[in-house]
């Protein structure tokens, strides 16, 4: 199981990759690539949230 810091890092990476993919989709006029980029950003946000929750829970112990 990944630690909170690992989840946060993976989430940030997914968000960054999603932004690039979305921009590439806009630049090429590919709605499909743009949508995939937006979805990847959402996934990254959820991963970061999971990491934050793990870290918060760890601090409360």
VOMIKOL-797292 format. One record per residue: residue number from 1; x, y, z of N, C-alpha, C, O in turn. Coordinates in steps of 0.2 Angstrom, whole numbers. Layout:
! VOMIKOL-797292
<vextor><pos>NUM</pos><n_c1>X</n_c1><n_c2>Y</n_c2><n_c3>Z</n_c3><ca_c1>X</ca_c1><ca_c2>Y</ca_c2><ca_c3>Z</ca_c3><c_c1>X</c_c1><c_c2>Y</c_c2><c_c3>Z</c_c3><o_c1>X</o_c1><o_c2>Y</o_c2><o_c3>Z</o_c3></vextor>
...
This chain:
! VOMIKOL-797292
<vextor><pos>1</pos><n_c1>4</n_c1><n_c2>-6</n_c2><n_c3>0</n_c3><ca_c1>0</ca_c1><ca_c2>0</ca_c2><ca_c3>0</ca_c3><c_c1>4</c_c1><c_c2>6</c_c2><c_c3>0</c_c3><o_c1>9</o_c1><o_c2>7</o_c2><o_c3>4</o_c3></vextor>
<vextor><pos>2</pos><n_c1>3</n_c1><n_c2>11</n_c2><n_c3>-4</n_c3><ca_c1>7</ca_c1><ca_c2>17</ca_c2><ca_c3>-5</ca_c3><c_c1>6</c_c1><c_c2>22</c_c2><c_c3>1</c_c3><o_c1>0</o_c1><o_c2>22</o_c2><o_c3>4</o_c3></vextor>
<vextor><pos>3</pos><n_c1>11</n_c1><n_c2>25</n_c2><n_c3>3</n_c3><ca_c1>10</ca_c1><ca_c2>30</ca_c2><ca_c3>8</ca_c3><c_c1>7</c_c1><c_c2>36</c_c2><c_c3>6</c_c3><o_c1>5</o_c1><o_c2>37</o_c2><o_c3>0</o_c3></vextor>
<vextor><pos>4</pos><n_c1>5</n_c1><n_c2>41</n_c2><n_c3>11</n_c3><ca_c1>2</ca_c1><ca_c2>47</ca_c2><ca_c3>9</ca_c3><c_c1>6</c_c1><c_c2>51</c_c2><c_c3>5</c_c3><o_c1>3</o_c1><o_c2>54</o_c2><o_c3>0</o_c3></vextor>
<vextor><pos>5</pos><n_c1>12</n_c1><n_c2>51</n_c2><n_c3>6</n_c3><ca_c1>17</ca_c1><ca_c2>56</ca_c2><ca_c3>2</ca_c3><c_c1>17</c_c1><c_c2>53</c_c2><c_c3>-5</c_c3><o_c1>17</o_c1><o_c2>57</o_c2><o_c3>-10</o_c3></vextor>
<vextor><pos>6</pos><n_c1>17</n_c1><n_c2>46</n_c2><n_c3>-6</n_c3><ca_c1>17</ca_c1><ca_c2>43</ca_c2><ca_c3>-13</ca_c3><c_c1>11</c_c1><c_c2>44</c_c2><c_c3>-17</c_c3><o_c1>11</o_c1><o_c2>46</o_c2><o_c3>-23</o_c3></vextor>
<vextor><pos>7</pos><n_c1>5</n_c1><n_c2>44</n_c2><n_c3>-13</n_c3><ca_c1>-1</ca_c1><ca_c2>45</ca_c2><ca_c3>-16</ca_c3><c_c1>-1</c_c1><c_c2>53</c_c2><c_c3>-19</c_c3><o_c1>-4</o_c1><o_c2>54</o_c2><o_c3>-24</o_c3></vextor>
<vextor><pos>8</pos><n_c1>1</n_c1><n_c2>57</n_c2><n_c3>-15</n_c3><ca_c1>1</ca_c1><ca_c2>64</ca_c2><ca_c3>-16</ca_c3><c_c1>5</c_c1><c_c2>65</c_c2><c_c3>-22</c_c3><o_c1>4</o_c1><o_c2>69</o_c2><o_c3>-27</o_c3></vextor>
<vextor><pos>9</pos><n_c1>11</n_c1><n_c2>62</n_c2><n_c3>-23</n_c3><ca_c1>16</ca_c1><ca_c2>63</ca_c2><ca_c3>-28</ca_c3><c_c1>13</c_c1><c_c2>60</c_c2><c_c3>-35</c_c3><o_c1>13</o_c1><o_c2>64</o_c2><o_c3>-40</o_c3></vextor>
<vextor><pos>10</pos><n_c1>10</n_c1><n_c2>54</n_c2><n_c3>-34</n_c3><ca_c1>7</ca_c1><ca_c2>51</ca_c2><ca_c3>-40</ca_c3><c_c1>1</c_c1><c_c2>56</c_c2><c_c3>-42</c_c3><o_c1>0</o_c1><o_c2>57</o_c2><o_c3>-48</o_c3></vextor>
<vextor><pos>11</pos><n_c1>-3</n_c1><n_c2>59</n_c2><n_c3>-38</n_c3><ca_c1>-8</ca_c1><ca_c2>63</ca_c2><ca_c3>-40</ca_c3><c_c1>-6</c_c1><c_c2>69</c_c2><c_c3>-43</c_c3><o_c1>-9</o_c1><o_c2>71</o_c2><o_c3>-48</o_c3></vextor>
<vextor><pos>12</pos><n_c1>-1</n_c1><n_c2>72</n_c2><n_c3>-41</n_c3><ca_c1>2</ca_c1><ca_c2>78</ca_c2><ca_c3>-44</ca_c3><c_c1>5</c_c1><c_c2>77</c_c2><c_c3>-51</c_c3><o_c1>4</o_c1><o_c2>81</o_c2><o_c3>-55</o_c3></vextor>
<vextor><pos>13</pos><n_c1>8</n_c1><n_c2>71</n_c2><n_c3>-52</n_c3><ca_c1>10</ca_c1><ca_c2>69</ca_c2><ca_c3>-58</ca_c3><c_c1>5</c_c1><c_c2>68</c_c2><c_c3>-63</c_c3><o_c1>5</o_c1><o_c2>70</o_c2><o_c3>-69</o_c3></vextor>
<vextor><pos>14</pos><n_c1>-1</n_c1><n_c2>65</n_c2><n_c3>-61</n_c3><ca_c1>-7</ca_c1><ca_c2>63</ca_c2><ca_c3>-65</ca_c3><c_c1>-10</c_c1><c_c2>70</c_c2><c_c3>-67</c_c3><o_c1>-12</o_c1><o_c2>71</o_c2><o_c3>-73</o_c3></vextor>
<vextor><pos>15</pos><n_c1>-10</n_c1><n_c2>75</n_c2><n_c3>-62</n_c3><ca_c1>-13</ca_c1><ca_c2>81</ca_c2><ca_c3>-64</ca_c3><c_c1>-9</c_c1><c_c2>85</c_c2><c_c3>-69</c_c3><o_c1>-12</o_c1><o_c2>88</o_c2><o_c3>-74</o_c3></vextor>
<vextor><pos>16</pos><n_c1>-3</n_c1><n_c2>85</n_c2><n_c3>-68</n_c3><ca_c1>2</ca_c1><ca_c2>88</ca_c2><ca_c3>-73</ca_c3><c_c1>1</c_c1><c_c2>85</c_c2><c_c3>-80</c_c3><o_c1>1</o_c1><o_c2>88</o_c2><o_c3>-85</o_c3></vextor>
<vextor><pos>17</pos><n_c1>1</n_c1><n_c2>78</n_c2><n_c3>-80</n_c3><ca_c1>1</ca_c1><ca_c2>75</ca_c2><ca_c3>-87</ca_c3><c_c1>-6</c_c1><c_c2>76</c_c2><c_c3>-90</c_c3><o_c1>-7</o_c1><o_c2>77</o_c2><o_c3>-96</o_c3></vextor>
<vextor><pos>18</pos><n_c1>-11</n_c1><n_c2>76</n_c2><n_c3>-86</n_c3><ca_c1>-18</ca_c1><ca_c2>78</ca_c2><ca_c3>-88</ca_c3><c_c1>-18</c_c1><c_c2>85</c_c2><c_c3>-91</c_c3><o_c1>-22</o_c1><o_c2>85</o_c2><o_c3>-96</o_c3></vextor>
<vextor><pos>19</pos><n_c1>-15</n_c1><n_c2>89</n_c2><n_c3>-88</n_c3><ca_c1>-15</ca_c1><ca_c2>96</ca_c2><ca_c3>-91</ca_c3><c_c1>-12</c_c1><c_c2>96</c_c2><c_c3>-98</c_c3><o_c1>-14</o_c1><o_c2>100</o_c2><o_c3>-102</o_c3></vextor>
<vextor><pos>20</pos><n_c1>-6</n_c1><n_c2>93</n_c2><n_c3>-98</n_c3><ca_c1>-3</ca_c1><ca_c2>93</ca_c2><ca_c3>-105</ca_c3><c_c1>-7</c_c1><c_c2>89</c_c2><c_c3>-110</c_c3><o_c1>-7</o_c1><o_c2>92</o_c2><o_c3>-116</o_c3></vextor>
<vextor><pos>21</pos><n_c1>-10</n_c1><n_c2>84</n_c2><n_c3>-108</n_c3><ca_c1>-14</ca_c1><ca_c2>80</ca_c2><ca_c3>-113</ca_c3><c_c1>-20</c_c1><c_c2>84</c_c2><c_c3>-115</c_c3><o_c1>-22</o_c1><o_c2>84</o_c2><o_c3>-121</o_c3></vextor>
<vextor><pos>22</pos><n_c1>-23</n_c1><n_c2>88</n_c2><n_c3>-110</n_c3><ca_c1>-29</ca_c1><ca_c2>92</ca_c2><ca_c3>-112</ca_c3><c_c1>-27</c_c1><c_c2>98</c_c2><c_c3>-117</c_c3><o_c1>-30</o_c1><o_c2>99</o_c2><o_c3>-122</o_c3></vextor>
<vextor><pos>23</pos><n_c1>-21</n_c1><n_c2>101</n_c2><n_c3>-115</n_c3><ca_c1>-18</ca_c1><ca_c2>106</ca_c2><ca_c3>-120</ca_c3><c_c1>-17</c_c1><c_c2>103</c_c2><c_c3>-127</c_c3><o_c1>-18</o_c1><o_c2>107</o_c2><o_c3>-132</o_c3></vextor>
<vextor><pos>24</pos><n_c1>-14</n_c1><n_c2>97</n_c2><n_c3>-127</n_c3><ca_c1>-13</ca_c1><ca_c2>94</ca_c2><ca_c3>-133</ca_c3><c_c1>-19</c_c1><c_c2>93</c_c2><c_c3>-137</c_c3><o_c1>-19</o_c1><o_c2>94</o_c2><o_c3>-143</o_c3></vextor>
<vextor><pos>25</pos><n_c1>-24</n_c1><n_c2>91</n_c2><n_c3>-134</n_c3><ca_c1>-31</ca_c1><ca_c2>90</ca_c2><ca_c3>-137</ca_c3><c_c1>-34</c_c1><c_c2>96</c_c2><c_c3>-140</c_c3><o_c1>-36</o_c1><o_c2>96</o_c2><o_c3>-145</o_c3></vextor>
<vextor><pos>26</pos><n_c1>-33</n_c1><n_c2>102</n_c2><n_c3>-136</n_c3><ca_c1>-36</ca_c1><ca_c2>108</ca_c2><ca_c3>-138</ca_c3><c_c1>-32</c_c1><c_c2>110</c_c2><c_c3>-144</c_c3><o_c1>-35</o_c1><o_c2>113</o_c2><o_c3>-149</o_c3></vextor>
<vextor><pos>27</pos><n_c1>-25</n_c1><n_c2>110</n_c2><n_c3>-144</n_c3><ca_c1>-21</ca_c1><ca_c2>112</ca_c2><ca_c3>-149</ca_c3><c_c1>-22</c_c1><c_c2>108</c_c2><c_c3>-156</c_c3><o_c1>-22</o_c1><o_c2>111</o_c2><o_c3>-161</o_c3></vextor>
<vextor><pos>28</pos><n_c1>-24</n_c1><n_c2>102</n_c2><n_c3>-155</n_c3><ca_c1>-25</ca_c1><ca_c2>98</ca_c2><ca_c3>-161</ca_c3><c_c1>-32</c_c1><c_c2>97</c_c2><c_c3>-163</c_c3><o_c1>-34</o_c1><o_c2>94</o_c2><o_c3>-169</o_c3></vextor>
<vextor><pos>29</pos><n_c1>-36</n_c1><n_c2>100</n_c2><n_c3>-159</n_c3><ca_c1>-43</ca_c1><ca_c2>99</ca_c2><ca_c3>-161</ca_c3><c_c1>-46</c_c1><c_c2>92</c_c2><c_c3>-159</c_c3><o_c1>-52</o_c1><o_c2>91</o_c2><o_c3>-162</o_c3></vextor>
<vextor><pos>30</pos><n_c1>-43</n_c1><n_c2>89</n_c2><n_c3>-155</n_c3><ca_c1>-45</ca_c1><ca_c2>82</ca_c2><ca_c3>-153</ca_c3><c_c1>-49</c_c1><c_c2>82</c_c2><c_c3>-147</c_c3><o_c1>-46</o_c1><o_c2>83</o_c2><o_c3>-141</o_c3></vextor>
<vextor><pos>31</pos><n_c1>-56</n_c1><n_c2>82</n_c2><n_c3>-147</n_c3><ca_c1>-60</ca_c1><ca_c2>82</ca_c2><ca_c3>-141</ca_c3><c_c1>-59</c_c1><c_c2>76</c_c2><c_c3>-137</c_c3><o_c1>-59</o_c1><o_c2>76</o_c2><o_c3>-131</o_c3></vextor>
<vextor><pos>32</pos><n_c1>-57</n_c1><n_c2>70</n_c2><n_c3>-140</n_c3><ca_c1>-56</ca_c1><ca_c2>64</ca_c2><ca_c3>-136</ca_c3><c_c1>-49</c_c1><c_c2>65</c_c2><c_c3>-132</c_c3><o_c1>-50</o_c1><o_c2>63</o_c2><o_c3>-126</o_c3></vextor>
<vextor><pos>33</pos><n_c1>-44</n_c1><n_c2>67</n_c2><n_c3>-135</n_c3><ca_c1>-38</ca_c1><ca_c2>68</ca_c2><ca_c3>-131</ca_c3><c_c1>-39</c_c1><c_c2>73</c_c2><c_c3>-125</c_c3><o_c1>-37</o_c1><o_c2>73</o_c2><o_c3>-120</o_c3></vextor>
<vextor><pos>34</pos><n_c1>-43</n_c1><n_c2>79</n_c2><n_c3>-127</n_c3><ca_c1>-44</ca_c1><ca_c2>84</ca_c2><ca_c3>-122</ca_c3><c_c1>-48</c_c1><c_c2>81</c_c2><c_c3>-116</c_c3><o_c1>-47</o_c1><o_c2>82</o_c2><o_c3>-110</o_c3></vextor>
<vextor><pos>35</pos><n_c1>-53</n_c1><n_c2>77</n_c2><n_c3>-117</n_c3><ca_c1>-57</ca_c1><ca_c2>74</ca_c2><ca_c3>-112</ca_c3><c_c1>-53</c_c1><c_c2>69</c_c2><c_c3>-108</c_c3><o_c1>-54</o_c1><o_c2>68</o_c2><o_c3>-102</o_c3></vextor>
<vextor><pos>36</pos><n_c1>-48</n_c1><n_c2>65</n_c2><n_c3>-111</n_c3><ca_c1>-44</ca_c1><ca_c2>61</ca_c2><ca_c3>-108</ca_c3><c_c1>-40</c_c1><c_c2>65</c_c2><c_c3>-103</c_c3><o_c1>-38</o_c1><o_c2>62</o_c2><o_c3>-97</o_c3></vextor>
<vextor><pos>37</pos><n_c1>-37</n_c1><n_c2>70</n_c2><n_c3>-105</n_c3><ca_c1>-33</ca_c1><ca_c2>75</ca_c2><ca_c3>-101</ca_c3><c_c1>-37</c_c1><c_c2>77</c_c2><c_c3>-95</c_c3><o_c1>-34</o_c1><o_c2>77</o_c2><o_c3>-89</o_c3></vextor>
<vextor><pos>38</pos><n_c1>-43</n_c1><n_c2>79</n_c2><n_c3>-96</n_c3><ca_c1>-47</ca_c1><ca_c2>81</ca_c2><ca_c3>-90</ca_c3><c_c1>-49</c_c1><c_c2>76</c_c2><c_c3>-85</c_c3><o_c1>-49</o_c1><o_c2>77</o_c2><o_c3>-79</o_c3></vextor>
<vextor><pos>39</pos><n_c1>-50</n_c1><n_c2>70</n_c2><n_c3>-88</n_c3><ca_c1>-51</ca_c1><ca_c2>64</ca_c2><ca_c3>-84</ca_c3><c_c1>-45</c_c1><c_c2>62</c_c2><c_c3>-79</c_c3><o_c1>-45</o_c1><o_c2>60</o_c2><o_c3>-74</o_c3></vextor>
<vextor><pos>40</pos><n_c1>-39</n_c1><n_c2>63</n_c2><n_c3>-83</n_c3><ca_c1>-33</ca_c1><ca_c2>61</ca_c2><ca_c3>-79</ca_c3><c_c1>-32</c_c1><c_c2>67</c_c2><c_c3>-73</c_c3><o_c1>-29</o_c1><o_c2>65</o_c2><o_c3>-68</o_c3></vextor>
<vextor><pos>41</pos><n_c1>-34</n_c1><n_c2>73</n_c2><n_c3>-75</n_c3><ca_c1>-33</ca_c1><ca_c2>78</ca_c2><ca_c3>-69</ca_c3><c_c1>-37</c_c1><c_c2>76</c_c2><c_c3>-64</c_c3><o_c1>-35</o_c1><o_c2>77</o_c2><o_c3>-58</o_c3></vextor>
<vextor><pos>42</pos><n_c1>-44</n_c1><n_c2>74</n_c2><n_c3>-65</n_c3><ca_c1>-48</ca_c1><ca_c2>72</ca_c2><ca_c3>-59</ca_c3><c_c1>-45</c_c1><c_c2>66</c_c2><c_c3>-55</c_c3><o_c1>-45</o_c1><o_c2>66</o_c2><o_c3>-49</o_c3></vextor>
<vextor><pos>43</pos><n_c1>-43</n_c1><n_c2>61</n_c2><n_c3>-59</n_c3><ca_c1>-39</ca_c1><ca_c2>56</ca_c2><ca_c3>-56</ca_c3><c_c1>-34</c_c1><c_c2>58</c_c2><c_c3>-51</c_c3><o_c1>-33</o_c1><o_c2>56</o_c2><o_c3>-46</o_c3></vextor>
<vextor><pos>44</pos><n_c1>-30</n_c1><n_c2>63</n_c2><n_c3>-54</n_c3><ca_c1>-24</ca_c1><ca_c2>65</ca_c2><ca_c3>-50</ca_c3><c_c1>-26</c_c1><c_c2>69</c_c2><c_c3>-44</c_c3><o_c1>-23</o_c1><o_c2>68</o_c2><o_c3>-38</o_c3></vextor>
<vextor><pos>45</pos><n_c1>-32</n_c1><n_c2>73</n_c2><n_c3>-44</n_c3><ca_c1>-35</ca_c1><ca_c2>76</ca_c2><ca_c3>-39</ca_c3><c_c1>-37</c_c1><c_c2>71</c_c2><c_c3>-33</c_c3><o_c1>-36</o_c1><o_c2>73</o_c2><o_c3>-27</o_c3></vextor>
<vextor><pos>46</pos><n_c1>-40</n_c1><n_c2>66</n_c2><n_c3>-35</n_c3><ca_c1>-42</ca_c1><ca_c2>61</ca_c2><ca_c3>-31</ca_c3><c_c1>-37</c_c1><c_c2>57</c_c2><c_c3>-27</c_c3><o_c1>-37</o_c1><o_c2>56</o_c2><o_c3>-21</o_c3></vextor>
<vextor><pos>47</pos><n_c1>-31</n_c1><n_c2>56</n_c2><n_c3>-31</n_c3><ca_c1>-25</ca_c1><ca_c2>53</ca_c2><ca_c3>-28</ca_c3><c_c1>-22</c_c1><c_c2>58</c_c2><c_c3>-23</c_c3><o_c1>-20</o_c1><o_c2>55</o_c2><o_c3>-17</o_c3></vextor>
<vextor><pos>48</pos><n_c1>-22</n_c1><n_c2>64</n_c2><n_c3>-24</n_c3><ca_c1>-19</ca_c1><ca_c2>69</ca_c2><ca_c3>-20</ca_c3><c_c1>-23</c_c1><c_c2>69</c_c2><c_c3>-13</c_c3><o_c1>-21</o_c1><o_c2>69</o_c2><o_c3>-8</o_c3></vextor>
<vextor><pos>49</pos><n_c1>-30</n_c1><n_c2>69</n_c2><n_c3>-14</n_c3><ca_c1>-35</ca_c1><ca_c2>69</ca_c2><ca_c3>-9</ca_c3><c_c1>-34</c_c1><c_c2>63</c_c2><c_c3>-4</c_c3><o_c1>-34</o_c1><o_c2>63</o_c2><o_c3>2</o_c3></vextor>
<vextor><pos>50</pos><n_c1>-33</n_c1><n_c2>57</n_c2><n_c3>-7</n_c3><ca_c1>-32</ca_c1><ca_c2>51</ca_c2><ca_c3>-4</ca_c3><c_c1>-25</c_c1><c_c2>52</c_c2><c_c3>0</c_c3><o_c1>-25</o_c1><o_c2>50</o_c2><o_c3>6</o_c3></vextor>
<vextor><pos>51</pos><n_c1>-20</n_c1><n_c2>54</n_c2><n_c3>-3</n_c3><ca_c1>-14</ca_c1><ca_c2>55</ca_c2><ca_c3>1</ca_c3><c_c1>-14</c_c1><c_c2>60</c_c2><c_c3>7</c_c3><o_c1>-12</o_c1><o_c2>59</o_c2><o_c3>12</o_c3></vextor>
<vextor><pos>52</pos><n_c1>-18</n_c1><n_c2>66</n_c2><n_c3>6</n_c3><ca_c1>-19</ca_c1><ca_c2>70</ca_c2><ca_c3>11</ca_c3><c_c1>-23</c_c1><c_c2>67</c_c2><c_c3>17</c_c3><o_c1>-21</o_c1><o_c2>68</o_c2><o_c3>23</o_c3></vextor>
<vextor><pos>53</pos><n_c1>-28</n_c1><n_c2>63</n_c2><n_c3>15</n_c3><ca_c1>-32</ca_c1><ca_c2>59</ca_c2><ca_c3>20</ca_c3><c_c1>-27</c_c1><c_c2>55</c_c2><c_c3>24</c_c3><o_c1>-28</o_c1><o_c2>54</o_c2><o_c3>30</o_c3></vextor>
<vextor><pos>54</pos><n_c1>-23</n_c1><n_c2>51</n_c2><n_c3>21</n_c3><ca_c1>-19</ca_c1><ca_c2>46</ca_c2><ca_c3>24</ca_c3><c_c1>-14</c_c1><c_c2>50</c_c2><c_c3>29</c_c3><o_c1>-13</o_c1><o_c2>48</o_c2><o_c3>35</o_c3></vextor>
<vextor><pos>55</pos><n_c1>-11</n_c1><n_c2>56</n_c2><n_c3>27</n_c3><ca_c1>-7</ca_c1><ca_c2>60</ca_c2><ca_c3>31</ca_c3><c_c1>-10</c_c1><c_c2>62</c_c2><c_c3>37</c_c3><o_c1>-7</o_c1><o_c2>62</o_c2><o_c3>42</o_c3></vextor>
<vextor><pos>56</pos><n_c1>-16</n_c1><n_c2>65</n_c2><n_c3>36</n_c3><ca_c1>-20</ca_c1><ca_c2>68</ca_c2><ca_c3>41</ca_c3><c_c1>-22</c_c1><c_c2>62</c_c2><c_c3>46</c_c3><o_c1>-21</o_c1><o_c2>63</o_c2><o_c3>52</o_c3></vextor>
<vextor><pos>57</pos><n_c1>-24</n_c1><n_c2>56</n_c2><n_c3>44</n_c3><ca_c1>-25</ca_c1><ca_c2>51</ca_c2><ca_c3>49</ca_c3><c_c1>-19</c_c1><c_c2>49</c_c2><c_c3>53</c_c3><o_c1>-19</o_c1><o_c2>47</o_c2><o_c3>58</o_c3></vextor>
<vextor><pos>58</pos><n_c1>-13</n_c1><n_c2>49</n_c2><n_c3>49</n_c3><ca_c1>-7</ca_c1><ca_c2>47</ca_c2><ca_c3>52</ca_c3><c_c1>-5</c_c1><c_c2>52</c_c2><c_c3>58</c_c3><o_c1>-3</o_c1><o_c2>50</o_c2><o_c3>63</o_c3></vextor>
<vextor><pos>59</pos><n_c1>-6</n_c1><n_c2>58</n_c2><n_c3>57</n_c3><ca_c1>-5</ca_c1><ca_c2>63</ca_c2><ca_c3>62</ca_c3><c_c1>-9</c_c1><c_c2>63</c_c2><c_c3>68</c_c3><o_c1>-7</o_c1><o_c2>65</o_c2><o_c3>73</o_c3></vextor>
<vextor><pos>60</pos><n_c1>-15</n_c1><n_c2>60</n_c2><n_c3>67</n_c3><ca_c1>-20</ca_c1><ca_c2>60</ca_c2><ca_c3>72</ca_c3><c_c1>-19</c_c1><c_c2>54</c_c2><c_c3>77</c_c3><o_c1>-22</o_c1><o_c2>54</o_c2><o_c3>83</o_c3></vextor>
<vextor><pos>61</pos><n_c1>-15</n_c1><n_c2>50</n_c2><n_c3>75</n_c3><ca_c1>-14</ca_c1><ca_c2>44</ca_c2><ca_c3>79</ca_c3><c_c1>-10</c_c1><c_c2>46</c_c2><c_c3>85</c_c3><o_c1>-8</o_c1><o_c2>42</o_c2><o_c3>90</o_c3></vextor>
